[in-house]
Amino acid sequence: VQLQASGGGLVQTGGSLRLSCATSERSFGLYGVGWFRQAPGKEREFVAAISGGGGTTYYADSLKGRFTISRDNAKKSVYLQMNSLQPEDTAIYYCAASSQNTWYGGTVGAAGAPYYDYWGQGTQVTVSS
């Protein structure tokens, strides 16, 4: 499964961006998808995740209310709407796909990087102060 993340860019504090994660994988609806981010000098951290059918979502506690994950399986895409962006949101954002049959949260589940089998190349988000 090849994933293509896009939509990053430079935005001012308080602005919004919508990231996309696209694939040509025919059975994309069978894959849960997560977004992670990594800021310079920091470890990769979980942002949000969505089940294959879109019915279950998970968010990092610190991002709830500002970020929204969604998907359109007909378009083979997952989206991350980011609002009220802050300089600390500056990072490379990666999308990842999981072929796990069971979808659950927590660091041993959808919030953990090992849960994912395929990773996109990342898209840079920079929030200026």
C-alpha contacts under 8 A as a table, 3 or more apart, distances in Angstrom:
res1	aa1	res2	aa2	distance
1	V	23	T	7.26
1	V	24	S	7.86
1	V	25	E	5.96
1	V	97	A	7.91
1	V	118	Y	6.34
2	Q	23	T	5.89
2	Q	24	S	7.30
2	Q	25	E	7.32
2	Q	118	Y	7.14
2	Q	119	W	7.50
2	Q	120	G	6.82
3	L	21	C	6.30
3	L	22	A	5.66
3	L	23	T	4.99
3	L	95	C	7.27
3	L	96	A	7.34
3	L	118	Y	7.52
3	L	119	W	6.43
3	L	120	G	4.55
3	L	121	Q	7.53
4	Q	20	S	7.87
4	Q	21	C	5.38
4	Q	22	A	5.12
4	Q	23	T	6.32
4	Q	120	G	5.42
4	Q	121	Q	6.67
4	Q	122	G	7.79
5	A	19	L	7.06
5	A	20	S	5.58
5	A	21	C	4.37
5	A	22	A	6.50
5	A	93	Y	7.98
5	A	94	Y	6.76
5	A	95	C	6.44
5	A	120	G	6.05
5	A	121	Q	6.63
5	A	122	G	5.68
5	A	123	T	5.86
6	S	19	L	5.72
6	S	20	S	5.25
6	S	21	C	6.47
6	S	122	G	7.58
6	S	123	T	5.62
7	G	17	L	7.09
7	G	18	R	5.98
7	G	19	L	4.44
7	G	20	S	6.00
7	G	123	T	7.00
8	G	17	L	7.04
8	G	18	R	7.59
8	G	19	L	6.22
8	G	123	T	5.27
8	G	124	Q	5.13
8	G	125	V	4.79
8	G	126	T	7.80
9	G	17	L	7.93
9	G	123	T	7.98
9	G	124	Q	6.13
9	G	125	V	5.03
9	G	126	T	6.07
10	L	125	V	6.20
10	L	126	T	4.74
10	L	127	V	5.87
10	L	128	S	7.20
11	V	15	G	5.98
11	V	16	S	7.24
11	V	17	L	7.71
11	V	85	L	7.99
11	V	125	V	7.88
11	V	126	T	6.32
11	V	127	V	4.98
11	V	128	S	6.22
12	Q	15	G	5.51
12	Q	85	L	7.61
12	Q	127	V	5.36
12	Q	128	S	4.81
12	Q	129	S	6.29
13	T	84	S	6.98
13	T	85	L	5.48
13	T	86	Q	5.07
13	T	87	P	6.48
13	T	127	V	5.84
13	T	128	S	5.81
13	T	129	S	5.45
14	G	83	N	7.05
14	G	84	S	4.09
14	G	85	L	4.86
14	G	86	Q	6.30
15	G	83	N	6.21
15	G	84	S	5.43
15	G	85	L	5.44
16	S	81	Q	7.45
16	S	82	M	5.41
16	S	83	N	4.42
16	S	84	S	6.15
16	S	85	L	6.11
17	L	81	Q	6.14
17	L	82	M	5.27
17	L	83	N	6.75
18	R	79	Y	6.69
18	R	80	L	5.54
18	R	81	Q	4.41
18	R	82	M	5.97
19	L	79	Y	5.50
19	L	80	L	4.96
19	L	81	Q	6.41
19	L	82	M	7.89
20	S	77	S	6.60
20	S	78	V	5.76
20	S	79	Y	4.55
20	S	80	L	6.48
21	C	77	S	5.40
21	C	78	V	5.06
21	C	79	Y	6.24
21	C	95	C	6.29
21	C	120	G	7.92
22	A	75	K	7.96
22	A	76	K	5.88
22	A	77	S	4.43
22	A	78	V	6.61
23	T	28	F	7.53
23	T	76	K	5.76
23	T	77	S	6.57
24	S	28	F	7.89
24	S	76	K	6.72
25	E	28	F	5.33
25	E	76	K	7.38
26	R	76	K	7.99
27	S	30	L	5.75
27	S	31	Y	7.65
28	F	31	Y	5.53
28	F	52	G	7.44
28	F	73	N	6.65
28	F	76	K	6.08
29	G	32	G	7.69
29	G	52	G	4.79
29	G	53	G	6.01
29	G	73	N	5.65
29	G	76	K	7.62
30	L	52	G	5.01
30	L	53	G	7.36
30	L	99	S	6.94
31	Y	51	S	7.00
31	Y	52	G	4.77
31	Y	97	A	5.85
31	Y	98	S	5.30
31	Y	99	S	5.11
31	Y	100	Q	7.48
32	G	49	A	7.26
32	G	50	I	5.72
32	G	51	S	4.28
32	G	52	G	4.43
32	G	97	A	5.65
32	G	98	S	5.06
32	G	99	S	6.73
32	G	100	Q	7.64
32	G	103	W	7.35
33	V	49	A	5.56
33	V	50	I	5.46
33	V	51	S	6.50
33	V	52	G	7.17
33	V	78	V	7.37
33	V	95	C	6.85
33	V	96	A	5.51
33	V	97	A	4.45
33	V	98	S	6.13
34	G	46	F	7.81
34	G	47	V	7.45
34	G	48	A	5.64
34	G	49	A	3.92
34	G	50	I	6.32
34	G	95	C	5.60
34	G	96	A	5.24
34	G	97	A	6.46
34	G	110	A	6.95
34	G	111	A	7.63
35	W	46	F	6.49
35	W	47	V	5.33
35	W	48	A	5.27
35	W	49	A	6.11
35	W	80	L	7.82
35	W	93	Y	6.79
35	W	94	Y	5.59
35	W	95	C	4.47
35	W	96	A	6.37
36	F	44	R	6.61
36	F	45	E	5.49
36	F	46	F	4.49
36	F	47	V	4.99
36	F	48	A	7.12
36	F	93	Y	5.74
36	F	94	Y	5.18
36	F	95	C	6.33
36	F	96	A	7.87
37	R	44	R	5.51
37	R	45	E	5.44
37	R	46	F	6.56
37	R	47	V	6.72
37	R	91	A	5.86
37	R	92	I	5.43
37	R	93	Y	4.28
37	R	94	Y	5.87
38	Q	42	K	6.31
38	Q	43	E	5.98
38	Q	44	R	4.31
38	Q	45	E	6.26
38	Q	91	A	5.17
38	Q	92	I	5.34
38	Q	93	Y	6.62
39	A	42	K	5.32
39	A	43	E	7.21
39	A	44	R	7.30
39	A	90	T	6.36
39	A	91	A	4.14
39	A	92	I	6.35
40	P	91	A	6.96
46	F	59	Y	7.85
46	F	60	A	6.30
46	F	111	A	5.60
46	F	112	G	6.96
46	F	113	A	7.72
47	V	59	Y	5.89
47	V	60	A	5.25
47	V	63	L	7.21
47	V	111	A	7.81
48	A	57	T	7.21
48	A	58	Y	5.41
48	A	59	Y	4.26
48	A	60	A	6.15
48	A	68	T	7.84
48	A	69	I	6.52
48	A	111	A	7.36
49	A	57	T	5.50
49	A	58	Y	5.12
49	A	59	Y	6.56
49	A	69	I	6.89
49	A	110	A	6.34
49	A	111	A	7.14
50	I	54	G	5.70
50	I	55	G	7.40
50	I	56	T	5.71
50	I	57	T	4.39
50	I	58	Y	6.52
50	I	69	I	6.79
50	I	70	S	7.01
50	I	71	R	7.80
51	S	54	G	4.98
51	S	55	G	6.27
51	S	56	T	5.31
51	S	57	T	6.44
51	S	103	W	6.49
52	G	55	G	7.80
53	G	56	T	7.84
53	G	73	N	7.92
54	G	57	T	7.19
54	G	70	S	6.84
54	G	71	R	6.34
57	T	69	I	7.37
58	Y	105	G	6.54
58	Y	110	A	7.61
58	Y	111	A	7.58
59	Y	63	L	6.66
59	Y	64	K	6.04
60	A	63	L	5.45
60	A	64	K	6.51
60	A	111	A	7.94
61	D	64	K	5.52
63	L	66	R	5.68
63	L	67	F	5.93
64	K	67	F	6.10
64	K	68	T	7.88
65	G	68	T	7.52
66	R	82	M	6.05
66	R	83	N	5.15
66	R	84	S	6.37
66	R	85	L	7.93
67	F	80	L	6.73
67	F	81	Q	5.54
67	F	82	M	4.56
67	F	83	N	6.19
68	T	80	L	5.66
68	T	81	Q	5.06
68	T	82	M	6.64
69	I	78	V	7.28
69	I	79	Y	5.62
69	I	80	L	4.59
69	I	81	Q	6.36
70	S	78	V	5.76
70	S	79	Y	5.22
70	S	80	L	6.62
71	R	76	K	7.80
71	R	77	S	5.71
71	R	78	V	4.08
71	R	79	Y	5.81
72	D	75	K	5.41
72	D	76	K	6.06
72	D	77	S	5.45
72	D	78	V	6.32
73	N	76	K	4.46
73	N	77	S	6.10
73	N	78	V	7.87
74	A	77	S	7.85
82	M	85	L	6.64
85	L	89	D	6.38
85	L	127	V	6.72
86	Q	89	D	5.42
86	Q	90	T	7.56
86	Q	127	V	6.07
86	Q	128	S	7.81
86	Q	129	S	7.59
87	P	90	T	5.59
87	P	126	T	7.30
87	P	127	V	4.73
87	P	128	S	5.86
87	P	129	S	6.05
88	E	127	V	7.63
89	D	125	V	7.51
89	D	126	T	7.44
89	D	127	V	6.73
90	T	124	Q	7.78
90	T	125	V	5.35
90	T	126	T	4.57
90	T	127	V	5.48
91	A	124	Q	6.08
91	A	125	V	5.51
91	A	126	T	6.63
92	I	122	G	5.81
92	I	123	T	5.40
92	I	124	Q	4.37
92	I	125	V	5.99
93	Y	122	G	5.15
93	Y	123	T	5.24
93	Y	124	Q	6.22
93	Y	125	V	7.02
94	Y	119	W	7.03
94	Y	120	G	5.93
94	Y	121	Q	6.53
94	Y	122	G	4.27
94	Y	123	T	6.58
95	C	119	W	6.00
95	C	120	G	5.49
95	C	121	Q	8.00
95	C	122	G	6.97
96	A	116	Y	6.04
96	A	117	D	7.25
96	A	118	Y	5.41
96	A	119	W	4.30
96	A	120	G	6.11
97	A	116	Y	5.45
97	A	117	D	6.03
97	A	118	Y	5.16
97	A	119	W	6.55
98	S	115	Y	6.29
98	S	116	Y	4.28
98	S	117	D	5.31
98	S	118	Y	6.82
99	S	116	Y	7.27
99	S	117	D	6.82
100	Q	103	W	6.79
100	Q	115	Y	7.41
100	Q	116	Y	7.97
103	W	109	G	7.08
103	W	110	A	6.84
104	Y	109	G	5.28
104	Y	110	A	5.90
105	G	108	V	7.25
105	G	109	G	4.73
105	G	110	A	4.81
105	G	111	A	5.79
106	G	109	G	5.04
106	G	110	A	6.26
106	G	111	A	5.14
106	G	112	G	6.86
107	T	110	A	6.77
107	T	111	A	4.73
107	T	112	G	4.23
107	T	113	A	7.92
108	V	111	A	6.98
108	V	112	G	5.56
108	V	114	P	7.82
108	V	115	Y	7.11
109	G	112	G	5.60
109	G	115	Y	5.86
110	A	113	A	7.61
110	A	115	Y	6.07
110	A	116	Y	7.83
111	A	115	Y	7.81
112	G	115	Y	5.71
112	G	116	Y	7.85
113	A	116	Y	5.81
114	P	117	D	7.54
116	Y	119	W	7.53
